Structure formats: C-alpha cells, structure tokens
Amino acid sequence: MKISNVHPPLSNIQAELLKVFSADIPDAHLAELKNIIARFLLDKARDKADAVWDEKGYTDEQLKRIIY
C-alpha cells in the first residue's frame, strides 16, 4: 500500500501507533486494538459532552423538548 501526502512531524499518537503497527500482530489482535481505541475515543467524547451539559445547566426535560 502506498501512502502519499504524509507530512512530518507526526503527532505523539501517530508516532506511538506506528510503533504498535510495525509489529506483525494477528488480525484478531488488530480488531481488539481498534475496539479499544474506539471505546477510548467514545469515552472522551462522552466526558466532553457531559462537561458541556453540566456547564450549560441542561436538563433531561430540555433534551426531550428538543428531540420531540
């Protein structure tokens, strides 16, 4: 696979992921790693959304009015 348009410097996460992916791991492990990363990012997004929710003082009733 040819990768084009790669411009250094890499971010810290990119550099760490390249270290991980330089090892030949089984596909099952790769799938598990992808799930771990996805869960991590989802947790961070939820934490941020919760912080905004609390900062704005939103309520469940307000959300229900917006949705319905």
N, C-alpha and C positions, 0 to 999 in steps of 0.2 A: 504494500500500500504506500503510495507516495503522498507525503504531506507537504503542502505548499503554503506559502504565506505565513510562515512561522517567524515571529519577530521576538528576539530576546529583549529584555530579560524575562525569564519566566517568573510567575508569581511563586510564593512559597508552596502553595498547594500543588501547583503544576510540577514543581521540582520533586516533591515527595511522591506524587502519583507516578512520575516517570521512574523513580527508583523501584516502586512496587511492581510496575508493569514490565520492568526489564527482566524480571524473573518469569520463567515459564511455569505458570500455575494452571492447574486443571480448570476446565470450563465451569465446573460446579463451584469452585472457589471464587472464580471471577463473578459468577452470578450472585453469590453470597456477598461479596465485597460491594457490588453495585447496590444491593438492597441495603447494606449498612450505610453507604453514602447517602442513598435516597432518604432513609429514615432520619439520619443526622440533619440533612438539609430541611426536611419537613419539620422536625422539632424546632430548629432555629426559626423557621418562618412562623410557626405557631407561637413561639415565645415573643417574637416581634409583634405579631397581631394582637396577642394578649396585652402587651405593654401599651400599644396604641389604644386598645379598647378601654383599659383602665385609665389612661391619660385623658381620654375624651369623655370618660364617665358614661359610656354607653350602657344600656340595659337590654335584657332579653326582650322586653316589650317593644323597644325601639326597633330592634332587629326584625321582630315578627311583622311590624308595620311596614318596614322597608321591603321585606320579602313578599308579603301577601298583599 
